[in-house]
Amino acid sequence: MSTVFVESKDGISYIYLNRPEKYNAIDLEMLADLYQVIEQVEMNEDRVVIISGKGAAFSAGGDLTTPTAKAMGFFGLVGTCHQHHTS
């Protein structure tokens, strides 16, 4: 199951965070998936982007239950993913 997916309809890209069992808390995998989906959306012709969460919540924020997030903190996790993605 992908942690982020996108649908395009009538000129609108719908990006869905898809970890409802964790209230869409963002971990390293989801962050990497989100970067990929955003790049995909940047390449299409849609002029509107809507980001939503599956399940009961949009997002609980950073998933601080993972060992990496505990060690680095959420913003360190974001920086690491960004560096990995842009290199």
C-alpha positions in Angstrom: 0.0 0.0 0.0 1.4 3.4 -1.0 1.5 6.0 1.8 0.6 8.8 -0.7 -1.3 8.7 -3.9 -2.7 11.1 -6.4 -5.7 11.3 -8.6 -6.3 13.9 -11.4 -9.8 14.9 -12.4 -11.1 18.0 -14.2 -7.9 19.9 -13.9 -7.5 19.2 -10.2 -4.8 17.0 -8.6 -6.0 15.3 -5.4 -3.1 14.2 -3.2 -4.1 11.8 -0.4 -2.0 10.9 2.7 -2.7 7.2 3.2 -1.8 6.0 6.7 -5.2 6.2 8.4 -4.3 3.8 11.1 -1.7 6.3 12.3 -3.8 9.4 11.6 -1.6 10.0 8.5 1.4 10.8 10.7 4.3 11.5 8.4 7.3 9.1 8.6 10.3 8.9 6.3 8.5 6.6 3.8 5.5 8.9 3.5 7.7 12.0 3.2 9.6 10.3 0.3 6.4 9.3 -1.3 5.0 12.8 -1.0 8.1 14.3 -2.7 7.6 11.9 -5.6 3.9 12.7 -5.9 4.5 16.4 -5.8 7.1 16.1 -8.6 4.5 14.1 -10.6 1.9 16.8 -10.0 4.3 19.5 -11.1 4.6 17.8 -14.5 0.9 17.6 -15.2 -1.5 20.3 -16.6 -3.6 20.6 -13.5 -3.9 24.1 -12.1 -5.3 23.2 -8.6 -3.9 20.8 -6.0 -5.9 19.6 -3.0 -4.1 17.7 -0.2 -6.3 15.5 2.0 -5.9 12.6 4.4 -7.6 9.3 4.3 -9.5 8.2 7.4 -10.4 10.4 10.4 -7.6 12.9 10.2 -5.7 15.1 7.7 -2.4 14.4 9.5 -1.3 14.1 13.1 2.1 15.7 12.0 5.4 13.9 12.2 5.4 10.3 13.3 7.6 10.5 16.3 7.2 6.8 17.2 9.8 5.6 14.6 13.4 5.2 15.8 14.7 7.6 13.2 12.3 10.3 14.1 13.0 9.9 17.8 16.7 10.3 17.2 16.5 13.2 14.8 13.3 15.0 15.6 10.7 15.6 12.9 12.5 18.5 11.2 15.7 16.6 11.1 13.8 13.8 9.4 12.4 16.3 6.8 15.9 17.7 6.2 17.4 14.2 5.7 14.6 13.3 3.2 15.1 16.5 1.3 18.9 16.1 1.1 18.4 12.5 -0.1 15.8 13.5 -2.6 17.7 16.4 -4.1 21.1 14.7 -4.4 
